Amino acid sequence: ADIPVDQAYVLFTLGKMEEALERMGQARALGVNSAFLSLVESLVLGAQGRLDQAKAVLGTPQEHTPSYSLSSMLFLAHATGDQPLLDALENHAQNNMPNYFAEFTLARILAYRGEFQGLEDLIRKREETVEQVISAGRDPSGPMSDLIELYAFLGDEKRLNEMVNRFDTELKPDFMRPAETGSIIPTAFAIIGDIDTAMDRANAVAEQFGIWTFWNYHFNPAFEPFQDHPRYRALDDRYLAWLKEQKS
């Protein structure tokens, strides 16, 4: 019954948003009502600029056991300036410590407020997780992505660049990974003020998957200082043109 959801996710990755929504409609007709379905639907709606609908699909933090859905909620909360949702996410994360996803969600909320207490402790835990996951022969892209953003919050360019290099060179080839995790690396470079590297990475993902991927930066507070930068503006204008086509 989850096959239409998997198909919808692939279609989303390929930028085929309306087809993805059709597949999710099929999944709901089959009685599927999973967290993954809600997550994929929120991603499609978010890419289409329908942020309030994307939030509505995900529901409230209290409806979820901590998962990747919290990251999507946090992105949408920042993108829409939704302070009640930010407060709810912070409370939910605090109430579910020391869960893997709750820890990272709370660290990001605090870091965006300029509060970095406990960040090095979480970094050490994530560094251990990366090595454990690699030793077990599993995909370490999740904890690696976490570390890339955490290093950026601390302004640690050395460790940030070292982890990005590992991310690029050590992970097994995976067609969809750049679309899934591609937003993290440009965001990290934006956080440390390196807009040229951020745009190099964002452009590479857009060239592979489509300009729809720029929704990750159009609605991202980390890029607010660069709204008038020529390279940001050029890609953002292309995304806005794509967005207009979606709404026509």
Disulfide bonds with the S-S distance in Angstrom:
none
